Amino acid sequence: MGLFDFLFSKKTKKRMVAKEIGLESGLFVMCPVCHDVTEAENPSAFRAATESLVRQLIQKGDSRLDLFEHDPVAAIETISQVGRDLPFRCNCHRI
């Protein structure tokens, strides 16, 4: 998160954190060319790792999960929602 976070709504901040966690767990991938974020080719293979990462972050007291009140279910649901809203592929695959 950054300097101008006060400009974002709580929902937007949650979605930003969810995207970060999805990238860390491998559930989401970033295109090396355009930096667009999409879901991994086989997202079901990364769901358990994502849930595990969320629980580890909560145990460590990661401040990013303060937005979710350290509720793993709320964080995982937001990550799933962000995944549904991501584009299937970035535009670089169409070139």
MDTraj code that builds the backbone (N, CA, C; nanometers):
import mdtraj as md
import numpy as np

residues = "MET GLY LEU PHE ASP PHE LEU PHE SER LYS LYS THR LYS LYS ARG MET VAL ALA LYS GLU ILE GLY LEU GLU SER GLY LEU PHE VAL MET CYS PRO VAL CYS HIS ASP VAL THR GLU ALA GLU ASN PRO SER ALA PHE ARG ALA ALA THR GLU SER LEU VAL ARG GLN LEU ILE GLN LYS GLY ASP SER ARG LEU ASP LEU PHE GLU HIS ASP PRO VAL ALA ALA ILE GLU THR ILE SER GLN VAL GLY ARG ASP LEU PRO PHE ARG CYS ASN CYS HIS ARG ILE".split()
xyz = np.array([
    [0.0843, -0.1160, 0.0000],
    [0.0000, 0.0000, 0.0000],
    [0.0899, 0.1237, 0.0000],
    [0.0307, 0.2374, -0.0277],
    [0.1150, 0.3530, -0.0464],
    [0.0673, 0.4789, 0.0231],
    [0.1266, 0.5845, -0.0183],
    [0.1076, 0.7158, 0.0418],
    [-0.0356, 0.7677, 0.0293],
    [-0.1000, 0.7429, -0.0811],
    [-0.2321, 0.7984, -0.1067],
    [-0.3458, 0.6999, -0.0786],
    [-0.3231, 0.6053, 0.0109],
    [-0.4249, 0.5054, 0.0419],
    [-0.5529, 0.5657, 0.0986],
    [-0.5422, 0.6807, 0.1604],
    [-0.6606, 0.7430, 0.2187],
    [-0.7631, 0.7806, 0.1112],
    [-0.7219, 0.7836, -0.0148],
    [-0.8122, 0.8163, -0.1241],
    [-0.9000, 0.6981, -0.1656],
    [-0.8603, 0.5773, -0.1270],
    [-0.9326, 0.4572, -0.1674],
    [-1.0357, 0.4169, -0.0626],
    [-1.1453, 0.3579, -0.1082],
    [-1.2460, 0.3055, -0.0160],
    [-1.1930, 0.1780, 0.0482],
    [-1.2583, 0.1359, 0.1542],
    [-1.2174, 0.0134, 0.2229],
    [-1.2283, -0.1071, 0.1291],
    [-1.3333, -0.1101, 0.0482],
    [-1.3530, -0.2205, -0.0461],
    [-1.2385, -0.2251, -0.1478],
    [-1.1976, -0.1105, -0.1994],
    [-1.0882, -0.1042, -0.2961],
    [-0.9579, -0.1484, -0.2315],
    [-0.9341, -0.1068, -0.1088],
    [-0.8127, -0.1483, -0.0380],
    [-0.8116, -0.2998, -0.0176],
    [-0.9273, -0.3562, 0.0175],
    [-0.9358, -0.5020, 0.0347],
    [-0.9027, -0.5736, -0.0960],
    [-0.9546, -0.5218, -0.2065],
    [-0.9292, -0.5842, -0.3364],
    [-0.7811, -0.5727, -0.3736],
    [-0.7172, -0.4626, -0.3389],
    [-0.5746, -0.4459, -0.3666],
    [-0.4921, -0.5468, -0.2869],
    [-0.5265, -0.5648, -0.1601],
    [-0.4573, -0.6623, -0.0755],
    [-0.4832, -0.8032, -0.1273],
    [-0.6057, -0.8308, -0.1671],
    [-0.6397, -0.9630, -0.2207],
    [-0.5570, -0.9939, -0.3451],
    [-0.5388, -0.8944, -0.4301],
    [-0.4586, -0.9141, -0.5511],
    [-0.3124, -0.9422, -0.5145],
    [-0.2591, -0.8712, -0.4166],
    [-0.1218, -0.8940, -0.3704],
    [-0.1048, -1.0363, -0.3187],
    [-0.1985, -1.0804, -0.2367],
    [-0.1906, -1.2156, -0.1797],
    [-0.2051, -1.3199, -0.2895],
    [-0.2950, -1.2962, -0.3841],
    [-0.3106, -1.3885, -0.4970],
    [-0.1833, -1.4004, -0.5788],
    [-0.1142, -1.2904, -0.5969],
    [0.0144, -1.2936, -0.6690],
    [0.1196, -1.3690, -0.5887],
    [0.1238, -1.3463, -0.4581],
    [0.2214, -1.4152, -0.3728],
    [0.2003, -1.5658, -0.3732],
    [0.0750, -1.6086, -0.3749],
    [0.0455, -1.7514, -0.3667],
    [0.0555, -1.8228, -0.5008],
    [0.0606, -1.7476, -0.6103],
    [0.0652, -1.8086, -0.7427],
    [-0.0712, -1.8234, -0.8066],
    [-0.1769, -1.7874, -0.7334],
    [-0.3123, -1.7956, -0.7878],
    [-0.3309, -1.6973, -0.9024],
    [-0.2672, -1.5817, -0.8916],
    [-0.2684, -1.4814, -0.9973],
    [-0.1278, -1.4692, -1.0536],
    [-0.1197, -1.4331, -1.1802],
    [0.0106, -1.4126, -1.2448],
    [0.0132, -1.2750, -1.3104],
    [0.1328, -1.2184, -1.3176],
    [0.1495, -1.0871, -1.3797],
    [0.2255, -1.1032, -1.5092],
    [0.1738, -1.0437, -1.6149],
    [0.2387, -1.0475, -1.7452],
    [0.3701, -0.9697, -1.7367],
    [0.4800, -1.0284, -1.7828],
    [0.6083, -0.9576, -1.7763],
    [0.6178, -0.8403, -1.8740],
    [0.5273, -0.8346, -1.9710],
    [0.5317, -0.7282, -2.0704],
    [0.4470, -0.6086, -2.0266],
    [0.3183, -0.6311, -2.0026],
    [0.2271, -0.5200, -1.9725],
    [0.1941, -0.5065, -1.8235],
    [0.2350, -0.6054, -1.7444],
    [0.2105, -0.6077, -1.5997],
    [0.0628, -0.6199, -1.5647],
    [-0.0169, -0.6679, -1.6580],
    [-0.1573, -0.6948, -1.6310],
    [-0.1648, -0.8220, -1.5464],
    [-0.2567, -0.8265, -1.4521],
    [-0.2717, -0.9427, -1.3649],
    [-0.3885, -1.0262, -1.4138],
    [-0.3661, -1.1574, -1.4269],
    [-0.4694, -1.2519, -1.4658],
    [-0.4642, -1.3709, -1.3709],
    [-0.5653, -1.4550, -1.3779],
    [-0.5652, -1.5751, -1.2955],
    [-0.4722, -1.6783, -1.3589],
    [-0.4121, -1.7617, -1.2755],
    [-0.3221, -1.8663, -1.3245],
    [-0.3990, -1.9606, -1.4169],
    [-0.3261, -2.0304, -1.5029],
    [-0.3911, -2.1204, -1.6002],
    [-0.4745, -2.2279, -1.5325],
    [-0.4273, -2.2785, -1.4189],
    [-0.5005, -2.3804, -1.3446],
    [-0.5227, -2.3297, -1.2025],
    [-0.6189, -2.2393, -1.1819],
    [-0.6349, -2.1766, -1.0508],
    [-0.6691, -2.2743, -0.9386],
    [-0.7358, -2.3835, -0.9708],
    [-0.7718, -2.4793, -0.8658],
    [-0.6478, -2.5416, -0.8016],
    [-0.5377, -2.5457, -0.8740],
    [-0.4143, -2.6010, -0.8193],
    [-0.3521, -2.5103, -0.7132],
    [-0.3905, -2.3828, -0.7135],
    [-0.3311, -2.2864, -0.6207],
    [-0.4249, -2.2440, -0.5079],
    [-0.5472, -2.2924, -0.5078],
    [-0.6423, -2.2494, -0.4059],
    [-0.5984, -2.2911, -0.2656],
    [-0.5517, -2.4130, -0.2503],
    [-0.5072, -2.4593, -0.1173],
    [-0.3867, -2.3785, -0.0702],
    [-0.2945, -2.3498, -0.1614],
    [-0.1767, -2.2695, -0.1255],
    [-0.2177, -2.1281, -0.0852],
    [-0.3175, -2.0740, -0.1523],
    [-0.3662, -1.9398, -0.1209],
    [-0.4310, -1.9378, 0.0174],
    [-0.5148, -2.0357, 0.0442],
    [-0.5790, -2.0436, 0.1763],
    [-0.4745, -2.0615, 0.2856],
    [-0.3751, -2.1424, 0.2600],
    [-0.2673, -2.1629, 0.3562],
    [-0.1895, -2.0336, 0.3806],
    [-0.1599, -1.9601, 0.2740],
    [-0.0883, -1.8337, 0.2870],
    [-0.1692, -1.7339, 0.3695],
    [-0.2987, -1.7265, 0.3459],
    [-0.3839, -1.6349, 0.4222],
    [-0.3776, -1.6688, 0.5702],
    [-0.3870, -1.7961, 0.6032],
    [-0.3812, -1.8373, 0.7442],
    [-0.2443, -1.8074, 0.8057],
    [-0.1373, -1.8273, 0.7287],
    [-0.0032, -1.7948, 0.7781],
    [0.0106, -1.6452, 0.8038],
    [-0.0402, -1.5641, 0.7134],
    [-0.0325, -1.4195, 0.7298],
    [-0.1106, -1.3730, 0.8528],
    [-0.2234, -1.4368, 0.8784],
    [-0.3024, -1.4032, 0.9967],
    [-0.2267, -1.4417, 1.1227],
    [-0.1652, -1.5603, 1.1233],
    [-0.0879, -1.6035, 1.2401],
    [0.0299, -1.5104, 1.2675],
    [0.0921, -1.4602, 1.1607],
    [0.2050, -1.3690, 1.1760],
    [0.1610, -1.2279, 1.2122],
    [0.0317, -1.2011, 1.2028],
    [-0.0202, -1.0679, 1.2328],
    [0.0097, -0.9667, 1.1238],
    [0.0106, -1.0118, 0.9989],
    [0.0368, -0.9230, 0.8854],
    [-0.0647, -0.8092, 0.8847],
    [-0.0154, -0.6870, 0.8799],
    [-0.1024, -0.5697, 0.8879],
    [-0.1966, -0.5560, 0.7687],
    [-0.1638, -0.6194, 0.6571],
    [-0.2522, -0.6121, 0.5412],
    [-0.3885, -0.6745, 0.5706],
    [-0.3900, -0.7710, 0.6616],
    [-0.5155, -0.8398, 0.6914],
    [-0.5968, -0.7692, 0.7991],
    [-0.5497, -0.6541, 0.8464],
    [-0.6291, -0.5732, 0.9389],
    [-0.7598, -0.5310, 0.8732],
    [-0.7554, -0.5077, 0.7430],
    [-0.8765, -0.4697, 0.6693],
    [-0.9847, -0.5769, 0.6776],
    [-0.9431, -0.7012, 0.6906],
    [-1.0363, -0.8142, 0.6973],
    [-1.0647, -0.8548, 0.8413],
    [-1.0140, -0.7744, 0.9357],
    [-1.0262, -0.8033, 1.0788],
    [-0.9710, -0.9416, 1.1109],
    [-0.8679, -0.9804, 1.0394],
    [-0.7971, -1.1084, 1.0554],
    [-0.8911, -1.2287, 1.0429],
    [-0.9912, -1.2146, 0.9578],
    [-1.0868, -1.3220, 0.9292],
    [-1.0442, -1.3906, 0.7999],
    [-0.9964, -1.5159, 0.8076],
    [-0.9492, -1.5834, 0.6863],
    [-1.0595, -1.6044, 0.5825],
    [-1.1805, -1.6297, 0.6263],
    [-1.2907, -1.6538, 0.5331],
    [-1.3190, -1.5279, 0.4503],
    [-1.3206, -1.4127, 0.5156],
    [-1.3459, -1.2873, 0.4436],
    [-1.2347, -1.2593, 0.3431],
    [-1.1108, -1.2844, 0.3817],
    [-0.9977, -1.2615, 0.2912],
    [-1.0043, -1.3558, 0.1717],
    [-1.0314, -1.4822, 0.1968],
    [-1.0369, -1.5815, 0.0888],
    [-1.1528, -1.5518, -0.0063],
    [-1.2670, -1.5086, 0.0476],
    [-1.3807, -1.4729, -0.0374],
    [-1.3475, -1.3537, -0.1266],
    [-1.2773, -1.2557, -0.0709],
    [-1.2390, -1.1382, -0.1505],
    [-1.1404, -1.1769, -0.2591],
    [-1.0465, -1.2641, -0.2277],
    [-0.9501, -1.3120, -0.3276],
    [-1.0233, -1.3839, -0.4404],
    [-1.1221, -1.4652, -0.4055],
    [-1.2007, -1.5363, -0.5075],
    [-1.2772, -1.4385, -0.5955],
    [-1.3361, -1.3363, -0.5343],
    [-1.4103, -1.2362, -0.6108],
    [-1.3176, -1.1610, -0.7059],
    [-1.1999, -1.1234, -0.6577],
    [-1.1028, -1.0543, -0.7432],
    [-1.0645, -1.1447, -0.8604],
    [-1.0445, -1.2733, -0.8350],
    [-1.0106, -1.3681, -0.9407],
    [-1.1181, -1.3770, -1.0472],
    [-1.2448, -1.3726, -1.0048],
    [-1.3560, -1.3773, -1.1024],
    [-1.3603, -1.2509, -1.1878],
    [-1.3152, -1.1399, -1.1319],
    [-1.3205, -1.0128, -1.2045],
    [-1.1985, -0.9878, -1.2934],
    [-1.0937, -1.0674, -1.2780],
    [-0.9730, -1.0478, -1.3590],
    [-0.9971, -1.0899, -1.5031],
    [-0.9264, -1.0289, -1.5967],
    [-0.9388, -1.0724, -1.7368],
    [-0.8830, -1.2141, -1.7537],
    [-0.9360, -1.2846, -1.8537],
    [-0.8902, -1.4221, -1.8777],
    [-0.7451, -1.4235, -1.9227],
    [-0.7082, -1.3357, -2.0103],
    [-0.5695, -1.3228, -2.0603],
    [-0.5414, -1.1754, -2.0813],
    [-0.4161, -1.1371, -2.0749],
    [-0.3798, -0.9978, -2.1033],
    [-0.3761, -0.9781, -2.2553],
    [-0.3698, -0.8545, -2.2964],
    [-0.3683, -0.8230, -2.4399],
    [-0.2404, -0.8678, -2.5082],
    [-0.1340, -0.8908, -2.4359],
    [-0.0065, -0.9321, -2.4961],
    [-0.0184, -1.0700, -2.5639],
    [-0.1137, -1.1518, -2.5179],
    [-0.1327, -1.2838, -2.5772],
    [-0.2025, -1.2757, -2.7133],
    [-0.2575, -1.1600, -2.7443],
    [-0.3284, -1.1441, -2.8712],
    [-0.2382, -1.0912, -2.9813],
    [-0.1179, -1.0526, -2.9461],
    [-0.0249, -0.9939, -3.0461],
    [0.0378, -1.1040, -3.1282],
])
top = md.Topology()
chain = top.add_chain()
for i, resn in enumerate(residues, 1):
    res = top.add_residue(resn, chain, resSeq=i)
    for name in ("N", "CA", "C"):
        top.add_atom(name, md.element.get_by_symbol(name[0]), res)
traj = md.Trajectory(xyz[None], top)
